Amino acid sequence: MKQFFIFVKKEFAHVLRDKKTLLILFGLPVAQILIFGFALTNEVKKSKIVIVDQAKDPASQAIITKVGVSQYFQIENTVANKRQIEDQFKQGKIKMAVVFPPYFNRDLLHQNKATIQVITDATDPNTANTLTNYFSAIVADYQAELNQTKAMPYRITTEMRMLYNPGLKGAPNFVPGVMALVLMLVCVMMTAISIVKEKETGTMEILLVSPFRPIMVILAKALPYLMLSLVNLCIILLVSVFVLQLPVNGSLLLLFAESTLFIITCLSLGLLISVKTESQQVAMLISLMGMLLPTVMFSGFMFPIENMPMGLQVLSNVIPAKWYYIIVKSIMIKGVGFSAIWKETFILVGITVVLLIISIKNFKIRLA
């Protein structure tokens, strides 16, 4: 054990004296958080919604039919009351809910006006705003059809309610995504380069023929980056809370636990890359380019996965950042507990176990 801690100390010294490594570890996260938090927006279509039709009259059914045939919405199901809506939002199953009040058609005919409540998940503000605009356009189209044959025009108003992010700020959507992106890039790249460097300089062979067991070499290499990544996480959260005004609504302990799991996943992936490569340049290229594109494309924070072809949707399931993004957004923005994210957590655990088994198995084969 004394040898193990000496090796860990050596790894810390190596990282802390390298200014380029420190810049990647701590400069990159802050820069990306600020850039993504303030500058970027996106839009979606074919979003899943639920309908609460308390009226069940011709007017409400006509609007529901128009919504159902629209390319912008996909009616997930119809719930009986408003209480069920919150559970659908917390589970991440829907992006919007539409509530028709009782006597909707009667109010429209007798008073020439009626109200529809639209509830959106504003953790993604651009999506929430876009969806409400699309729905308002559908209602306006239906209203125009009615007014063609009526002397006194009907007026249907929509009552908007933005859950979790009433101010429609961009940070609640991009901060969780950037957390996944930064931790993925930093952890994978640093781990892969660290081990490959030992192989290039020839010191890895010296370690492996020593009494120091190979598995301890791996753990000693990974532990400093795990601890530094947790420091990175603290920096990201501090910038998010105090600069971007994004509070952590859920359990901070649960967030750190899930982040630690994701970091271990990334370290396992970095270990696999290091086992399969022979030079730092190749390891860096695979880590940077090979991880950047899938994380940006398939995590869901830049481009809606539901808009992609089915093959790409299936492919996104093997991207760890996708599940971590869902977890972070659920904890930080929605304030949910473990009961709402257990599926994503176990998927991450499964990915981590598979990566570790493959990496260690290949590592031992290479040493034989």
C-alpha positions as CSV (number, residue, x, y, z in Angstrom):
1,M,0.0,0.0,0.0
2,K,2.9,2.4,0.7
3,Q,4.1,1.8,-2.9
4,F,0.7,2.6,-4.2
5,F,0.5,6.0,-2.4
6,I,4.0,6.8,-3.6
7,F,3.0,6.1,-7.1
8,V,-0.2,8.3,-6.7
9,K,2.0,11.1,-5.3
10,K,4.2,10.8,-8.3
11,E,1.2,11.1,-10.7
12,F,0.0,14.2,-8.8
13,A,3.4,15.8,-9.1
14,H,3.5,15.0,-12.9
15,V,0.1,16.7,-13.5
16,L,0.7,19.7,-11.3
17,R,4.0,20.7,-12.8
18,D,2.7,20.5,-16.4
19,K,1.1,23.8,-17.3
20,K,-0.6,22.5,-20.5
21,T,-2.2,19.7,-18.5
22,L,-3.5,22.1,-15.9
23,L,-4.9,24.4,-18.6
24,I,-6.8,21.4,-20.1
25,L,-8.0,20.3,-16.7
26,F,-9.2,23.6,-15.3
27,G,-9.2,26.2,-18.1
28,L,-11.3,24.2,-20.6
29,P,-14.3,23.5,-18.3
30,V,-14.6,27.2,-17.3
31,A,-14.4,28.4,-20.8
32,Q,-16.9,25.9,-22.2
33,I,-19.4,26.5,-19.4
34,L,-19.3,30.3,-20.0
35,I,-19.5,30.0,-23.8
36,F,-22.3,27.4,-23.9
37,G,-24.2,28.9,-21.0
38,F,-24.4,32.4,-22.6
39,A,-24.1,32.0,-26.3
40,L,-25.9,28.9,-27.7
41,T,-29.5,27.9,-28.4
42,N,-31.2,25.1,-30.3
43,E,-34.7,24.0,-31.5
44,V,-36.6,20.8,-31.8
45,K,-39.6,19.1,-33.3
46,K,-41.7,15.9,-32.9
47,S,-41.7,16.4,-29.2
48,K,-43.7,14.1,-26.9
49,I,-46.7,15.7,-25.2
50,V,-49.7,14.6,-23.1
51,I,-53.2,15.9,-23.3
52,V,-55.5,16.5,-20.3
53,D,-59.0,16.8,-22.0
54,Q,-61.4,17.7,-19.2
55,A,-63.9,18.9,-21.8
56,K,-64.1,16.0,-24.2
57,D,-66.2,18.1,-26.6
58,P,-66.1,18.7,-30.3
59,A,-63.8,21.8,-30.0
60,S,-61.2,20.1,-27.8
61,Q,-61.2,17.0,-30.0
62,A,-60.8,19.1,-33.1
63,I,-57.7,20.8,-31.7
64,I,-56.3,17.5,-30.4
65,T,-56.7,16.1,-33.9
66,K,-54.8,19.0,-35.4
67,V,-52.0,18.6,-32.8
68,G,-51.8,14.8,-33.5
69,V,-51.2,15.3,-37.3
70,S,-48.7,18.1,-36.8
71,Q,-45.0,17.2,-37.5
72,Y,-44.0,19.1,-34.4
73,F,-45.8,17.0,-31.8
74,Q,-46.2,13.4,-30.9
75,I,-49.0,12.7,-28.4
76,E,-47.5,10.3,-25.9
77,N,-50.7,9.6,-24.1
78,T,-53.8,11.2,-22.5
79,V,-53.8,11.5,-18.7
80,A,-56.9,11.9,-16.6
81,N,-55.9,14.9,-14.4
82,K,-53.2,17.5,-13.8
83,R,-51.6,15.6,-10.9
84,Q,-50.3,12.9,-13.4
85,I,-48.6,15.6,-15.5
86,E,-45.8,16.3,-12.9
87,D,-44.8,12.7,-12.8
88,Q,-44.5,12.6,-16.6
89,F,-42.3,15.7,-16.5
90,K,-40.0,14.4,-13.8
91,Q,-39.5,11.1,-15.6
92,G,-38.5,13.0,-18.7
93,K,-41.2,11.3,-20.8
94,I,-42.8,14.5,-22.2
95,K,-41.8,18.0,-23.2
96,M,-45.2,19.7,-23.0
97,A,-48.7,19.1,-21.6
98,V,-52.0,20.7,-22.9
99,V,-54.9,21.1,-20.5
100,F,-58.5,21.7,-21.8
101,P,-60.8,23.0,-19.1
102,P,-64.3,21.7,-18.5
103,Y,-67.0,23.2,-20.8
104,F,-64.4,24.4,-23.3
105,N,-66.8,24.2,-26.2
106,R,-69.6,25.8,-24.2
107,D,-67.5,28.7,-23.2
108,L,-66.4,29.1,-26.8
109,L,-69.9,29.1,-28.2
110,H,-71.6,31.2,-25.5
111,Q,-68.9,33.6,-24.5
112,N,-66.9,33.6,-27.7
113,K,-63.7,32.9,-25.8
114,A,-62.0,30.0,-24.1
115,T,-58.7,29.2,-22.4
116,I,-56.2,26.4,-22.9
117,Q,-53.4,25.8,-20.5
118,V,-50.0,24.9,-21.9
119,I,-47.4,23.5,-19.6
120,T,-43.8,23.0,-20.8
121,D,-40.5,21.6,-19.5
122,A,-38.5,24.8,-19.5
123,T,-35.2,23.1,-18.5
124,D,-34.7,23.5,-22.2
125,P,-35.9,27.0,-22.7
126,N,-35.6,27.2,-26.5
127,T,-37.6,24.0,-26.9
128,A,-40.3,25.2,-24.5
129,N,-40.6,28.5,-26.3
130,T,-40.7,26.9,-29.7
131,L,-43.3,24.3,-28.7
132,T,-45.6,27.0,-27.3
133,N,-45.3,29.0,-30.5
134,Y,-46.1,25.9,-32.6
135,F,-49.2,25.1,-30.4
136,S,-50.4,28.7,-30.5
137,A,-50.2,28.6,-34.3
138,I,-52.3,25.4,-34.4
139,V,-54.9,27.1,-32.1
140,A,-54.9,30.2,-34.3
141,D,-55.5,28.1,-37.4
142,Y,-58.5,26.4,-35.7
143,Q,-59.8,29.7,-34.6
144,A,-59.5,31.1,-38.1
145,E,-61.6,28.2,-39.4
146,L,-64.3,28.9,-36.9
147,N,-64.4,32.6,-37.6
148,Q,-65.0,32.2,-41.3
149,T,-68.7,31.4,-40.7
150,K,-69.3,33.5,-37.6
151,A,-70.3,37.1,-37.4
152,M,-68.8,37.5,-34.0
153,P,-65.3,36.0,-33.9
154,Y,-64.3,33.4,-31.3
155,R,-61.3,34.0,-29.2
156,I,-59.2,31.2,-27.8
157,T,-56.4,32.2,-25.5
158,T,-53.5,30.0,-24.2
159,E,-52.3,30.2,-20.7
160,M,-48.6,29.5,-20.6
161,R,-46.7,27.9,-17.7
162,M,-43.0,27.2,-17.9
163,L,-41.8,24.6,-15.4
164,Y,-38.3,24.6,-13.8
165,N,-37.1,27.5,-15.9
166,P,-39.8,30.3,-16.1
167,G,-37.2,32.8,-17.2
168,L,-36.3,30.7,-20.3
169,K,-32.6,31.0,-19.6
170,G,-30.1,29.0,-21.7
171,A,-27.9,27.8,-18.8
172,P,-30.3,25.2,-17.5
173,N,-30.1,23.3,-20.7
174,F,-26.4,23.7,-21.6
175,V,-24.7,23.5,-18.2
176,P,-25.6,19.8,-17.7
177,G,-24.5,19.1,-21.3
178,V,-21.2,20.9,-20.9
179,M,-20.6,19.0,-17.6
180,A,-20.9,15.8,-19.5
181,L,-18.8,17.0,-22.4
182,V,-16.0,18.4,-20.2
183,L,-15.7,15.5,-17.9
184,M,-15.8,13.0,-20.8
185,L,-13.0,14.8,-22.7
186,V,-10.8,15.6,-19.8
187,C,-11.0,12.2,-18.0
188,V,-10.7,10.1,-21.2
189,M,-7.9,12.1,-22.7
190,M,-5.8,12.5,-19.5
191,T,-6.1,8.8,-18.6
192,A,-5.3,7.6,-22.1
193,I,-2.3,9.9,-22.5
194,S,-0.9,9.2,-19.1
195,I,-0.6,5.4,-19.6
196,V,0.6,5.6,-23.2
197,K,3.3,8.0,-22.1
198,E,4.6,5.4,-19.7
199,K,4.7,2.9,-22.6
200,E,6.5,5.3,-24.9
201,T,9.2,6.1,-22.4
202,G,9.7,2.5,-21.4
203,T,8.9,3.0,-17.8
204,M,5.7,0.9,-18.0
205,E,7.8,-2.3,-18.6
206,I,9.9,-1.5,-15.5
207,L,6.8,-1.2,-13.4
208,L,5.3,-4.4,-14.7
209,V,8.3,-6.5,-14.0
210,S,8.5,-5.1,-10.4
211,P,6.6,-6.5,-7.4
212,F,4.0,-3.8,-8.0
213,R,1.0,-5.6,-9.5
214,P,-0.4,-4.3,-12.9
215,I,-3.9,-3.6,-11.4
216,M,-2.3,-1.3,-8.9
217,V,-0.5,0.6,-11.7
218,I,-3.9,1.2,-13.3
219,L,-5.5,2.3,-10.0
220,A,-2.6,4.6,-9.2
221,K,-2.8,6.2,-12.6
222,A,-6.6,6.7,-12.4
223,L,-6.9,7.9,-8.8
224,P,-5.3,11.4,-9.4
225,Y,-7.5,12.1,-12.3
226,L,-10.6,11.0,-10.4
227,M,-9.8,13.5,-7.6
228,L,-8.9,16.3,-10.0
229,S,-12.1,15.7,-12.0
230,L,-14.1,16.1,-8.8
231,V,-12.3,19.4,-8.2
232,N,-13.3,20.2,-11.8
233,L,-16.9,19.4,-11.0
234,C,-16.8,21.7,-8.0
235,I,-15.5,24.5,-10.2
236,I,-18.2,23.9,-12.8
237,L,-20.9,24.0,-10.1
238,L,-19.5,27.2,-8.6
239,V,-19.4,28.9,-11.9
240,S,-23.0,27.7,-12.7
241,V,-24.4,28.9,-9.4
242,F,-22.6,32.2,-8.9
243,V,-22.0,33.3,-12.5
244,L,-24.9,31.7,-14.5
245,Q,-27.3,31.9,-11.6
246,L,-28.3,28.3,-11.9
247,P,-29.2,26.7,-8.5
248,V,-28.8,23.0,-7.7
249,N,-32.4,22.1,-6.9
250,G,-31.8,18.5,-6.0
251,S,-29.5,16.6,-3.7
252,L,-25.9,17.8,-3.9
253,L,-24.6,14.5,-2.5
254,L,-26.6,12.5,-5.1
255,L,-25.1,14.8,-7.9
256,F,-21.6,14.2,-6.7
257,A,-22.2,10.4,-6.4
258,E,-23.6,10.3,-10.0
259,S,-20.8,12.4,-11.2
260,T,-18.2,10.2,-9.6
261,L,-19.8,7.2,-11.4
262,F,-19.6,9.0,-14.7
263,I,-16.0,10.0,-14.1
264,I,-15.1,6.4,-13.4
265,T,-16.9,5.5,-16.7
266,C,-14.8,8.0,-18.5
267,L,-11.6,6.8,-16.9
268,S,-12.4,3.2,-17.9
269,L,-12.9,4.4,-21.5
270,G,-9.5,6.2,-21.3
271,L,-7.9,3.0,-20.1
272,L,-9.3,1.1,-23.0
273,I,-7.9,3.7,-25.5
274,S,-4.5,3.5,-23.8
275,V,-4.5,-0.3,-24.1
276,K,-5.2,-0.1,-27.8
277,T,-2.8,2.7,-28.8
278,E,1.0,3.0,-28.9
279,S,1.6,6.7,-29.0
280,Q,0.3,9.8,-27.2
281,Q,-0.6,11.5,-30.5
282,V,-2.9,8.6,-31.5
283,A,-4.4,8.4,-28.0
284,M,-5.1,12.2,-27.9
285,L,-6.6,12.1,-31.4
286,I,-9.0,9.3,-30.5
287,S,-9.8,10.8,-27.1
288,L,-10.5,14.3,-28.4
289,M,-12.1,13.8,-31.8
290,G,-13.5,10.3,-31.1
291,M,-15.2,11.5,-27.9
292,L,-16.1,15.1,-28.8
293,L,-18.4,14.3,-31.8
294,P,-20.4,11.5,-30.2
295,T,-20.9,13.5,-27.0
296,V,-22.1,16.6,-28.8
297,M,-24.2,14.7,-31.3
298,F,-25.8,12.0,-29.2
299,S,-26.0,13.3,-25.6
300,G,-29.1,15.3,-26.4
301,F,-28.1,18.7,-25.2
302,M,-27.2,20.1,-28.6
303,F,-29.5,18.1,-31.0
304,P,-32.7,16.4,-30.0
305,I,-32.2,12.6,-30.2
306,E,-35.9,12.0,-31.0
307,N,-35.5,13.9,-34.3
308,M,-32.7,11.5,-35.5
309,P,-33.2,8.3,-37.6
310,M,-34.0,5.2,-35.6
311,G,-30.5,3.8,-36.2
312,L,-28.8,6.8,-34.6
313,Q,-31.3,6.8,-31.7
314,V,-30.3,3.2,-31.0
315,L,-26.6,4.2,-31.3
316,S,-27.0,7.0,-28.8
317,N,-27.8,4.5,-26.1
318,V,-24.1,3.4,-25.9
319,I,-22.9,7.0,-25.3
320,P,-22.3,7.4,-21.6
321,A,-22.8,11.2,-21.8
322,K,-26.4,10.8,-22.9
323,W,-27.3,9.1,-19.6
324,Y,-25.2,11.5,-17.5
325,Y,-26.8,14.5,-19.2
326,I,-30.3,13.2,-18.3
327,I,-29.2,12.5,-14.7
328,V,-27.6,16.0,-14.2
329,K,-30.6,17.8,-15.7
330,S,-33.0,15.8,-13.5
331,I,-31.1,16.5,-10.3
332,M,-29.9,20.1,-10.8
333,I,-33.0,21.5,-12.6
334,K,-35.9,19.3,-11.7
335,G,-34.8,18.5,-8.2
336,V,-35.7,14.8,-8.4
337,G,-34.2,12.0,-6.3
338,F,-32.7,8.6,-7.1
339,S,-36.1,7.0,-7.8
340,A,-36.4,9.1,-11.0
341,I,-33.0,8.3,-12.3
342,W,-32.3,4.7,-11.2
343,K,-32.6,3.4,-14.8
344,E,-30.0,5.8,-16.2
345,T,-27.7,5.1,-13.2
346,F,-27.8,1.4,-13.7
347,I,-27.1,1.8,-17.4
348,L,-24.0,3.8,-16.6
349,V,-22.9,1.2,-14.1
350,G,-23.3,-1.5,-16.8
351,I,-21.3,0.5,-19.3
352,T,-18.6,1.1,-16.7
353,V,-18.4,-2.6,-15.8
354,V,-18.1,-3.6,-19.5
355,L,-15.4,-1.1,-20.2
356,L,-13.4,-2.1,-17.2
357,I,-13.6,-5.8,-18.0
358,I,-12.6,-5.3,-21.6
359,S,-9.8,-2.9,-20.6
360,I,-8.3,-5.1,-17.9
361,K,-8.5,-8.2,-20.0
362,N,-6.7,-6.6,-22.9
363,F,-4.2,-5.0,-20.6
364,K,-3.3,-8.4,-19.2
365,I,-3.1,-10.0,-22.6
366,R,-0.7,-7.3,-23.8
367,L,1.5,-7.9,-20.7
368,A,1.7,-11.7,-21.2
